[in-house]
Amino acid sequence: MKGLTLFLFISIIILLGGCNVNSEKNAFDDETISKAKSVTKSYVQNNYKEVQSIELTEPYINPMGAMTIDGEAFEKTTYYSVHYVVTSCL
């Protein structure tokens, strides 16, 4: 009985501790954010023709743990919704 109680106590501590591992949502420094935004803008400009303006949101961590940047790109008559996931190490 004592072993079962100890096992349950340790299991609860591990489970509760795991919930706080990635609790920092904005853990990016200014250099990383500017580099990610420039890579995202470059990607959109190189893969979409005649883009006139690009608006990007602040990066955030998606549920899988990768940095994600959302945004909008506008052409003369076309609107694109951009969802860019930064998968490589900056």
N, CA, C and O atoms as CSV, one atom per row, in Angstrom:
chain,resi,resn,atom,element,x,y,z
A,1,MET,N,N,0.825,-1.189,0.000
A,1,MET,CA,C,0.000,0.000,0.000
A,1,MET,C,C,0.872,1.256,0.000
A,1,MET,O,O,0.570,2.235,-0.684
A,2,LYS,N,N,1.962,1.214,0.781
A,2,LYS,CA,C,2.855,2.359,0.854
A,2,LYS,C,C,3.535,2.605,-0.495
A,2,LYS,O,O,3.740,3.754,-0.887
A,3,GLY,N,N,3.884,1.528,-1.201
A,3,GLY,CA,C,4.517,1.652,-2.516
A,3,GLY,C,C,3.569,2.246,-3.547
A,3,GLY,O,O,3.990,3.034,-4.394
A,4,LEU,N,N,2.294,1.878,-3.485
A,4,LEU,CA,C,1.289,2.412,-4.408
A,4,LEU,C,C,1.081,3.905,-4.177
A,4,LEU,O,O,0.963,4.673,-5.132
A,5,THR,N,N,1.036,4.315,-2.916
A,5,THR,CA,C,0.868,5.731,-2.591
A,5,THR,C,C,2.065,6.543,-3.091
A,5,THR,O,O,1.896,7.631,-3.643
A,6,LEU,N,N,3.261,6.015,-2.898
A,6,LEU,CA,C,4.468,6.701,-3.364
A,6,LEU,C,C,4.478,6.794,-4.887
A,6,LEU,O,O,4.847,7.828,-5.444
A,7,PHE,N,N,4.077,5.722,-5.559
A,7,PHE,CA,C,4.019,5.718,-7.022
A,7,PHE,C,C,3.020,6.755,-7.532
A,7,PHE,O,O,3.327,7.492,-8.468
A,8,LEU,N,N,1.846,6.823,-6.939
A,8,LEU,CA,C,0.841,7.807,-7.356
A,8,LEU,C,C,1.322,9.234,-7.098
A,8,LEU,O,O,1.104,10.113,-7.931
A,9,PHE,N,N,1.955,9.472,-5.990
A,9,PHE,CA,C,2.467,10.811,-5.671
A,9,PHE,C,C,3.523,11.241,-6.684
A,9,PHE,O,O,3.477,12.365,-7.185
A,10,ILE,N,N,4.463,10.370,-6.986
A,10,ILE,CA,C,5.514,10.684,-7.960
A,10,ILE,C,C,4.920,10.888,-9.351
A,10,ILE,O,O,5.349,11.782,-10.080
A,11,SER,N,N,3.946,10.078,-9.721
A,11,SER,CA,C,3.298,10.218,-11.029
A,11,SER,C,C,2.590,11.554,-11.163
A,11,SER,O,O,2.672,12.191,-12.213
A,12,ILE,N,N,1.904,11.985,-10.135
A,12,ILE,CA,C,1.198,13.271,-10.170
A,12,ILE,C,C,2.204,14.422,-10.275
A,12,ILE,O,O,1.970,15.372,-11.022
A,13,ILE,N,N,3.307,14.351,-9.546
A,13,ILE,CA,C,4.337,15.391,-9.613
A,13,ILE,C,C,4.915,15.479,-11.030
A,13,ILE,O,O,5.103,16.578,-11.552
A,14,ILE,N,N,5.192,14.345,-11.647
A,14,ILE,CA,C,5.743,14.325,-13.005
A,14,ILE,C,C,4.743,14.895,-14.002
A,14,ILE,O,O,5.112,15.684,-14.872
A,15,LEU,N,N,3.489,14.502,-13.880
A,15,LEU,CA,C,2.468,15.009,-14.807
A,15,LEU,C,C,2.262,16.507,-14.669
A,15,LEU,O,O,2.159,17.207,-15.676
A,16,LEU,N,N,2.200,17.009,-13.455
A,16,LEU,CA,C,2.018,18.445,-13.244
A,16,LEU,C,C,3.253,19.237,-13.660
A,16,LEU,O,O,3.131,20.352,-14.167
A,17,GLY,N,N,4.415,18.683,-13.457
A,17,GLY,CA,C,5.654,19.352,-13.875
A,17,GLY,C,C,5.779,19.420,-15.379
A,17,GLY,O,O,6.328,20.390,-15.901
A,18,GLY,N,N,5.290,18.427,-16.092
A,18,GLY,CA,C,5.346,18.420,-17.553
A,18,GLY,C,C,4.473,19.480,-18.186
A,18,GLY,O,O,4.744,19.902,-19.310
A,19,CYS,N,N,3.442,19.920,-17.507
A,19,CYS,CA,C,2.570,20.962,-18.043
A,19,CYS,C,C,3.252,22.315,-18.076
A,19,CYS,O,O,2.841,23.187,-18.842
A,20,ASN,N,N,4.275,22.513,-17.275
A,20,ASN,CA,C,4.938,23.807,-17.193
A,20,ASN,C,C,6.259,23.867,-17.943
A,20,ASN,O,O,6.988,24.849,-17.808
A,21,VAL,N,N,6.589,22.856,-18.723
A,21,VAL,CA,C,7.875,22.812,-19.403
A,21,VAL,C,C,7.997,23.938,-20.422
A,21,VAL,O,O,8.994,24.660,-20.408
A,22,ASN,N,N,7.016,24.112,-21.305
A,22,ASN,CA,C,7.055,25.145,-22.330
A,22,ASN,C,C,6.029,26.224,-22.051
A,22,ASN,O,O,5.234,26.560,-22.929
A,23,SER,N,N,6.030,26.764,-20.865
A,23,SER,CA,C,5.009,27.743,-20.520
A,23,SER,C,C,5.321,29.140,-21.044
A,23,SER,O,O,4.427,29.985,-21.071
A,24,GLU,N,N,6.563,29.414,-21.463
A,24,GLU,CA,C,6.901,30.727,-22.010
A,24,GLU,C,C,6.446,30.815,-23.450
A,24,GLU,O,O,6.972,30.110,-24.310
A,25,LYS,N,N,5.476,31.669,-23.725
A,25,LYS,CA,C,4.932,31.788,-25.076
A,25,LYS,C,C,5.786,32.692,-25.955
A,25,LYS,O,O,5.889,32.450,-27.158
A,26,ASN,N,N,6.392,33.710,-25.397
A,26,ASN,CA,C,7.192,34.648,-26.176
A,26,ASN,C,C,8.655,34.538,-25.776
A,26,ASN,O,O,9.225,35.469,-25.208
A,27,ALA,N,N,9.248,33.405,-26.073
A,27,ALA,CA,C,10.615,33.144,-25.655
A,27,ALA,C,C,11.612,33.467,-26.754
A,27,ALA,O,O,12.667,32.837,-26.824
A,28,PHE,N,N,11.307,34.432,-27.613
A,28,PHE,CA,C,12.179,34.764,-28.727
A,28,PHE,C,C,12.833,36.114,-28.485
A,28,PHE,O,O,12.169,37.056,-28.052
A,29,ASP,N,N,14.128,36.217,-28.759
A,29,ASP,CA,C,14.783,37.515,-28.644
A,29,ASP,C,C,14.549,38.319,-29.925
A,29,ASP,O,O,14.044,37.790,-30.916
A,30,ASP,N,N,14.919,39.593,-29.896
A,30,ASP,CA,C,14.639,40.488,-31.023
A,30,ASP,C,C,15.349,40.058,-32.296
A,30,ASP,O,O,14.795,40.185,-33.388
A,31,GLU,N,N,16.574,39.549,-32.169
A,31,GLU,CA,C,17.325,39.111,-33.350
A,31,GLU,C,C,16.635,37.925,-34.027
A,31,GLU,O,O,16.535,37.889,-35.254
A,32,THR,N,N,16.171,36.979,-33.257
A,32,THR,CA,C,15.484,35.816,-33.805
A,32,THR,C,C,14.186,36.215,-34.496
A,32,THR,O,O,13.871,35.704,-35.571
A,33,ILE,N,N,13.433,37.125,-33.885
A,33,ILE,CA,C,12.173,37.581,-34.479
A,33,ILE,C,C,12.424,38.299,-35.790
A,33,ILE,O,O,11.723,38.047,-36.771
A,34,SER,N,N,13.415,39.195,-35.833
A,34,SER,CA,C,13.681,39.922,-37.079
A,34,SER,C,C,14.191,38.989,-38.166
A,34,SER,O,O,13.849,39.164,-39.336
A,35,LYS,N,N,15.002,38.002,-37.804
A,35,LYS,CA,C,15.503,37.042,-38.789
A,35,LYS,C,C,14.362,36.183,-39.330
A,35,LYS,O,O,14.301,35.925,-40.532
A,36,ALA,N,N,13.461,35.737,-38.459
A,36,ALA,CA,C,12.324,34.915,-38.898
A,36,ALA,C,C,11.392,35.710,-39.802
A,36,ALA,O,O,10.892,35.180,-40.794
A,37,LYS,N,N,11.154,36.973,-39.472
A,37,LYS,CA,C,10.293,37.807,-40.311
A,37,LYS,C,C,10.925,38.065,-41.672
A,37,LYS,O,O,10.226,38.057,-42.685
A,38,SER,N,N,12.234,38.294,-41.711
A,38,SER,CA,C,12.890,38.533,-43.002
A,38,SER,C,C,12.881,37.270,-43.865
A,38,SER,O,O,12.716,37.352,-45.082
A,39,VAL,N,N,13.057,36.109,-43.244
A,39,VAL,CA,C,12.996,34.848,-43.997
A,39,VAL,C,C,11.588,34.625,-44.541
A,39,VAL,O,O,11.422,34.179,-45.676
A,40,THR,N,N,10.584,34.932,-43.740
A,40,THR,CA,C,9.201,34.770,-44.181
A,40,THR,C,C,8.877,35.709,-45.338
A,40,THR,O,O,8.265,35.291,-46.320
A,41,LYS,N,N,9.284,36.981,-45.230
A,41,LYS,CA,C,9.043,37.938,-46.316
A,41,LYS,C,C,9.759,37.509,-47.587
A,41,LYS,O,O,9.202,37.598,-48.681
A,42,SER,N,N,10.987,37.047,-47.441
A,42,SER,CA,C,11.756,36.579,-48.598
A,42,SER,C,C,11.064,35.394,-49.264
A,42,SER,O,O,10.981,35.330,-50.491
A,43,TYR,N,N,10.574,34.466,-48.466
A,43,TYR,CA,C,9.872,33.302,-49.001
A,43,TYR,C,C,8.643,33.721,-49.806
A,43,TYR,O,O,8.428,33.227,-50.913
A,44,VAL,N,N,7.848,34.619,-49.262
A,44,VAL,CA,C,6.625,35.059,-49.946
A,44,VAL,C,C,6.975,35.803,-51.228
A,44,VAL,O,O,6.350,35.566,-52.262
A,45,GLN,N,N,7.961,36.696,-51.184
A,45,GLN,CA,C,8.343,37.457,-52.366
A,45,GLN,C,C,8.905,36.564,-53.463
A,45,GLN,O,O,8.702,36.842,-54.645
A,46,ASN,N,N,9.604,35.504,-53.096
A,46,ASN,CA,C,10.193,34.617,-54.095
A,46,ASN,C,C,9.212,33.592,-54.651
A,46,ASN,O,O,9.449,33.044,-55.728
A,47,ASN,N,N,8.126,33.322,-53.951
A,47,ASN,CA,C,7.201,32.276,-54.385
A,47,ASN,C,C,5.855,32.788,-54.884
A,47,ASN,O,O,5.060,32.000,-55.395
A,48,TYR,N,N,5.580,34.061,-54.753
A,48,TYR,CA,C,4.347,34.646,-55.260
A,48,TYR,C,C,4.719,35.820,-56.166
A,48,TYR,O,O,5.543,36.656,-55.793
A,49,LYS,N,N,4.123,35.886,-57.339
A,49,LYS,CA,C,4.444,36.944,-58.298
A,49,LYS,C,C,3.750,38.249,-57.933
A,49,LYS,O,O,2.601,38.257,-57.492
A,50,GLU,N,N,4.464,39.341,-58.123
A,50,GLU,CA,C,3.925,40.696,-58.013
A,50,GLU,C,C,3.242,40.999,-56.669
A,50,GLU,O,O,2.199,41.652,-56.641
A,51,VAL,N,N,3.810,40.542,-55.590
A,51,VAL,CA,C,3.259,40.860,-54.272
A,51,VAL,C,C,3.579,42.318,-53.963
A,51,VAL,O,O,4.737,42.731,-54.024
A,52,GLN,N,N,2.559,43.089,-53.634
A,52,GLN,CA,C,2.746,44.514,-53.364
A,52,GLN,C,C,3.027,44.797,-51.898
A,52,GLN,O,O,3.850,45.658,-51.589
A,53,SER,N,N,2.369,44.098,-50.995
A,53,SER,CA,C,2.611,44.323,-49.569
A,53,SER,C,C,2.450,43.022,-48.796
A,53,SER,O,O,1.677,42.139,-49.167
A,54,ILE,N,N,3.209,42.936,-47.709
A,54,ILE,CA,C,3.169,41.765,-46.833
A,54,ILE,C,C,3.027,42.262,-45.403
A,54,ILE,O,O,3.811,43.096,-44.952
A,55,GLU,N,N,2.028,41.752,-44.688
A,55,GLU,CA,C,1.824,42.100,-43.280
A,55,GLU,C,C,1.972,40.828,-42.453
A,55,GLU,O,O,1.288,39.836,-42.707
A,56,LEU,N,N,2.864,40.854,-41.461
A,56,LEU,CA,C,3.137,39.678,-40.641
A,56,LEU,C,C,2.774,39.938,-39.189
A,56,LEU,O,O,2.886,41.063,-38.702
A,57,THR,N,N,2.340,38.889,-38.502
A,57,THR,CA,C,2.059,38.976,-37.067
A,57,THR,C,C,3.331,38.649,-36.293
A,57,THR,O,O,4.340,38.262,-36.882
A,58,GLU,N,N,3.280,38.802,-35.002
A,58,GLU,CA,C,4.405,38.422,-34.154
A,58,GLU,C,C,4.492,36.889,-34.103
A,58,GLU,O,O,3.463,36.214,-34.076
A,59,PRO,N,N,5.699,36.345,-34.090
A,59,PRO,CA,C,5.858,34.887,-34.012
A,59,PRO,C,C,5.302,34.317,-32.707
A,59,PRO,O,O,5.301,34.978,-31.668
A,60,TYR,N,N,4.840,33.097,-32.789
A,60,TYR,CA,C,4.378,32.388,-31.595
A,60,TYR,C,C,4.755,30.922,-31.730
A,60,TYR,O,O,5.144,30.471,-32.807
A,61,ILE,N,N,4.638,30.184,-30.641
A,61,ILE,CA,C,4.942,28.753,-30.659
A,61,ILE,C,C,3.650,27.998,-30.893
A,61,ILE,O,O,2.693,28.147,-30.132
A,62,ASN,N,N,3.614,27.180,-31.950
A,62,ASN,CA,C,2.410,26.400,-32.232
A,62,ASN,C,C,2.352,25.195,-31.287
A,62,ASN,O,O,3.319,24.938,-30.571
A,63,PRO,N,N,1.244,24.457,-31.271
A,63,PRO,CA,C,1.114,23.338,-30.328
A,63,PRO,C,C,2.183,22.253,-30.477
A,63,PRO,O,O,2.443,21.510,-29.531
A,64,MET,N,N,2.801,22.155,-31.649
A,64,MET,CA,C,3.852,21.157,-31.849
A,64,MET,C,C,5.230,21.682,-31.452
A,64,MET,O,O,6.216,20.949,-31.533
A,65,GLY,N,N,5.310,22.942,-31.023
A,65,GLY,CA,C,6.557,23.482,-30.515
A,65,GLY,C,C,7.393,24.259,-31.511
A,65,GLY,O,O,8.493,24.686,-31.161
A,66,ALA,N,N,6.928,24.467,-32.738
A,66,ALA,CA,C,7.695,25.201,-33.751
A,66,ALA,C,C,7.277,26.672,-33.764
A,66,ALA,O,O,6.143,27.013,-33.426
A,67,MET,N,N,8.213,27.530,-34.160
A,67,MET,CA,C,7.896,28.950,-34.306
A,67,MET,C,C,7.017,29.131,-35.538
A,67,MET,O,O,7.308,28.585,-36.602
A,68,THR,N,N,5.939,29.902,-35.390
A,68,THR,CA,C,4.989,30.110,-36.478
A,68,THR,C,C,4.737,31.601,-36.647
A,68,THR,O,O,4.608,32.338,-35.670
A,69,ILE,N,N,4.670,32.036,-37.912
A,69,ILE,CA,C,4.359,33.423,-38.233
A,69,ILE,C,C,3.174,33.422,-39.195
A,69,ILE,O,O,3.218,32.764,-40.234
A,70,ASP,N,N,2.127,34.150,-38.856
A,70,ASP,CA,C,0.977,34.302,-39.738
A,70,ASP,C,C,1.051,35.671,-40.393
A,70,ASP,O,O,1.674,36.592,-39.864
A,71,GLY,N,N,0.413,35.794,-41.544
A,71,GLY,CA,C,0.426,37.089,-42.201
A,71,GLY,C,C,-0.491,37.122,-43.402
A,71,GLY,O,O,-1.226,36.174,-43.680
A,72,GLU,N,N,-0.429,38.243,-44.108
A,72,GLU,CA,C,-1.241,38.458,-45.297
A,72,GLU,C,C,-0.361,39.055,-46.380
A,72,GLU,O,O,0.480,39.910,-46.105
A,73,ALA,N,N,-0.556,38.602,-47.614
A,73,ALA,CA,C,0.158,39.151,-48.767
A,73,ALA,C,C,-0.883,39.613,-49.780
A,73,ALA,O,O,-1.864,38.917,-50.040
A,74,PHE,N,N,-0.657,40.795,-50.348
A,74,PHE,CA,C,-1.616,41.369,-51.272
A,74,PHE,C,C,-0.974,41.588,-52.639
A,74,PHE,O,O,0.139,42.103,-52.743
A,75,GLU,N,N,-1.698,41.186,-53.685
A,75,GLU,CA,C,-1.345,41.543,-55.052
A,75,GLU,C,C,-2.351,42.594,-55.502
A,75,GLU,O,O,-3.090,43.141,-54.683
A,76,LYS,N,N,-2.380,42.873,-56.779
A,76,LYS,CA,C,-3.327,43.867,-57.285
A,76,LYS,C,C,-4.770,43.438,-57.021
A,76,LYS,O,O,-5.569,44.236,-56.532
A,77,THR,N,N,-5.108,42.202,-57.336
A,77,THR,CA,C,-6.486,41.738,-57.178
A,77,THR,C,C,-6.592,40.485,-56.315
A,77,THR,O,O,-7.684,39.941,-56.154
A,78,THR,N,N,-5.484,40.024,-55.763
A,78,THR,CA,C,-5.484,38.756,-55.037
A,78,THR,C,C,-4.983,38.963,-53.610
A,78,THR,O,O,-4.083,39.763,-53.355
A,79,TYR,N,N,-5.586,38.228,-52.703
A,79,TYR,CA,C,-5.222,38.255,-51.287
A,79,TYR,C,C,-4.772,36.848,-50.901
A,79,TYR,O,O,-5.469,35.875,-51.187
A,80,TYR,N,N,-3.613,36.735,-50.254
A,80,TYR,CA,C,-3.104,35.452,-49.786
A,80,TYR,C,C,-3.008,35.479,-48.263
A,80,TYR,O,O,-2.588,36.473,-47.670
A,81,SER,N,N,-3.399,34.386,-47.651
A,81,SER,CA,C,-3.184,34.213,-46.223
A,81,SER,C,C,-1.925,33.371,-46.060
A,81,SER,O,O,-1.837,32.273,-46.609
A,82,VAL,N,N,-0.958,33.875,-45.313
A,82,VAL,CA,C,0.335,33.217,-45.169
A,82,VAL,C,C,0.423,32.597,-43.783
A,82,VAL,O,O,0.162,33.259,-42.779
A,83,HIS,N,N,0.788,31.337,-43.738
A,83,HIS,CA,C,1.001,30.625,-42.474
A,83,HIS,C,C,2.357,29.938,-42.627
A,83,HIS,O,O,2.454,28.896,-43.275
A,84,TYR,N,N,3.390,30.509,-42.040
A,84,TYR,CA,C,4.750,30.037,-42.236
A,84,TYR,C,C,5.281,29.446,-40.937
A,84,TYR,O,O,5.281,30.110,-39.901
A,85,VAL,N,N,5.728,28.215,-40.994
A,85,VAL,CA,C,6.286,27.534,-39.831
A,85,VAL,C,C,7.798,27.457,-40.000
A,85,VAL,O,O,8.288,26.856,-40.956
A,86,VAL,N,N,8.534,28.059,-39.082
A,86,VAL,CA,C,9.987,28.054,-39.129
A,86,VAL,C,C,10.453,26.749,-38.513
A,86,VAL,O,O,10.319,26.539,-37.307
A,87,THR,N,N,11.005,25.867,-39.349
A,87,THR,CA,C,11.375,24.552,-38.874
A,87,THR,C,C,12.867,24.395,-38.634
A,87,THR,O,O,13.289,23.466,-37.945
A,88,SER,N,N,13.670,25.293,-39.194
A,88,SER,CA,C,15.112,25.157,-39.004
A,88,SER,C,C,15.568,26.062,-37.877
A,88,SER,O,O,14.863,26.984,-37.467
A,89,CYS,N,N,16.736,25.784,-37.400
A,89,CYS,CA,C,17.324,26.588,-36.332
A,89,CYS,C,C,17.815,27.906,-36.926
A,89,CYS,O,O,18.545,27.901,-37.918
A,90,LEU,N,N,17.428,29.015,-36.342
A,90,LEU,CA,C,17.850,30.311,-36.866
A,90,LEU,C,C,19.178,30.620,-36.310
A,90,LEU,O,O,19.744,31.671,-36.611
